[in-house]
């Protein structure tokens, strides 16, 4: 009897989720066939994550050559910044601010601007302690990766909004 009840509850839960409009996130549908990434540093983690997200789309492919591309995503600035915002009287760091800045534009190969120069700036605060320096270094890396993923999501939403390249 408990097994039958469990199956009933699982079926009822699945039915309720399907009725509420719940749907797994899918790759975005971009309205152009090919895109080239230019201006990024060699082996840029941001460029790699963008490439993976764009290639996950069923409609668009990242190409290496500008001649094959329909549009070009040009990186103007891709920077990570770290600044001290609080320290003790002895000069020990207590709090840092981490910033990720990405400035980009999107244009066709012929030069028609689709997205003008746009700056995305994210910042996170990080408490710091010399006694936990290794852990704080790992936390800093995780925060930078999370900000990078957020920037990629914002860029993908902007790319999805382009209708007629």
C-alpha positions in Angstrom: 0.0 0.0 0.0 2.8 2.6 0.8 4.3 1.9 -2.6 1.1 2.6 -4.4 0.7 5.8 -2.4 4.2 6.9 -3.3 3.6 6.4 -7.0 0.4 8.3 -6.8 2.1 11.3 -5.0 4.9 11.2 -7.6 2.4 11.3 -10.5 0.4 14.0 -8.8 3.6 16.1 -8.3 4.6 15.7 -12.0 1.1 16.6 -13.1 1.1 19.7 -10.9 4.5 20.9 -12.3 3.4 20.4 -15.8 0.3 22.5 -15.2 2.1 25.4 -13.6 4.2 26.2 -16.7 7.4 24.9 -15.3 10.0 24.2 -18.0 13.7 23.5 -17.9 15.9 26.2 -19.1 16.9 25.7 -22.8 19.6 27.2 -24.9 18.6 30.6 -26.3 17.5 30.9 -30.0 19.8 33.4 -31.7 18.6 35.0 -34.9 21.9 34.6 -36.8 23.7 31.6 -38.1 27.3 32.3 -37.3 29.3 34.6 -35.0 33.0 35.4 -34.6 34.5 36.4 -31.3 37.3 39.0 -31.7 39.4 41.1 -29.4 39.6 38.5 -26.6 42.9 37.5 -25.0 44.2 34.1 -26.0 42.6 31.4 -23.9 40.3 33.9 -22.3 37.9 32.1 -19.9 35.1 34.5 -20.7 35.5 33.8 -24.4 35.5 30.1 -23.8 32.3 30.3 -21.7 30.7 32.5 -24.4 31.7 30.0 -27.1 30.1 27.1 -25.1 26.9 29.0 -24.5 26.6 30.1 -28.1 27.4 26.7 -29.5 24.7 25.2 -27.2 22.2 27.1 -29.2 20.7 25.0 -32.0 20.7 28.0 -34.4 24.1 29.5 -34.2 27.7 28.4 -34.4 30.9 30.2 -33.4 33.4 30.5 -36.3 37.0 31.4 -36.3 37.2 33.4 -39.5 35.5 36.8 -39.9 34.8 35.9 -43.5 32.5 33.0 -42.4 30.7 35.1 -39.7 27.4 36.8 -40.1 28.0 39.0 -36.9 31.1 39.8 -34.8 31.2 40.1 -31.0 34.1 42.4 -30.3 35.6 42.5 -26.8 36.9 46.0 -26.1 37.7 45.4 -22.4 37.8 42.2 -20.4 39.3 43.0 -17.0 39.3 41.7 -13.4 40.0 44.1 -10.7 40.8 43.7 -7.0 40.9 46.6 -4.5 41.3 46.9 -0.8 38.4 48.8 0.9 39.2 48.2 4.6 42.4 47.5 6.6 43.4 47.5 10.2 45.6 50.1 11.9 48.5 47.7 11.4 47.9 47.7 7.6 46.4 44.2 7.4 43.7 43.8 4.8 40.2 43.1 6.1 37.9 43.6 3.1 38.3 43.5 -0.6 36.1 44.5 -3.5 36.3 42.3 -6.6 35.2 43.7 -10.0 34.7 42.2 -13.4 34.4 44.7 -16.3 33.4 43.6 -19.8 33.0 46.1 -22.6 31.8 44.8 -25.9 30.0 45.6 -29.1 28.2 43.6 -31.8 28.3 44.4 -35.5 27.9 42.8 -38.8 30.9 41.9 -40.9 30.1 44.9 -43.1 30.3 47.2 -40.1 26.6 47.8 -39.3 26.4 48.2 -35.5 23.8 45.9 -33.8 24.8 46.5 -30.2 26.7 49.7 -29.5 29.6 49.7 -27.1 28.2 48.3 -23.8 29.8 48.0 -20.4 28.9 45.3 -18.0 30.4 45.9 -14.5 29.9 43.5 -11.6 31.4 43.8 -8.1 31.4 41.6 -5.0 32.7 42.3 -1.5 35.0 39.7 0.1 36.1 39.7 3.8 39.7 38.8 4.2 41.9 37.2 6.9 45.6 36.3 6.6 45.0 33.2 8.8 42.7 31.8 6.1 44.6 33.1 3.0 44.3 29.9 1.0 40.6 29.6 1.6 40.0 33.3 0.8 42.0 32.8 -2.5 39.7 30.0 -3.5 36.6 32.0 -2.5 37.9 34.9 -4.7 38.3 32.5 -7.6 34.8 31.2 -7.1 33.4 34.8 -7.0 35.2 35.7 -10.2 33.8 32.6 -11.9 30.3 33.4 -10.7 30.6 37.0 -12.0 31.9 35.7 -15.3 28.9 33.4 -15.7 26.5 36.2 -14.8 28.2 38.4 -17.5 27.9 35.6 -20.1 24.1 35.3 -19.2 23.7 39.0 -19.7 25.5 38.9 -23.1 23.4 35.9 -24.2 20.2 37.8 -23.3 21.4 40.8 -25.4 22.3 38.5 -28.3 18.9 36.9 -28.2 17.2 40.3 -28.5 18.9 40.9 -31.9 16.2 40.3 -34.6 17.5 41.2 -38.0 21.3 41.1 -38.4 
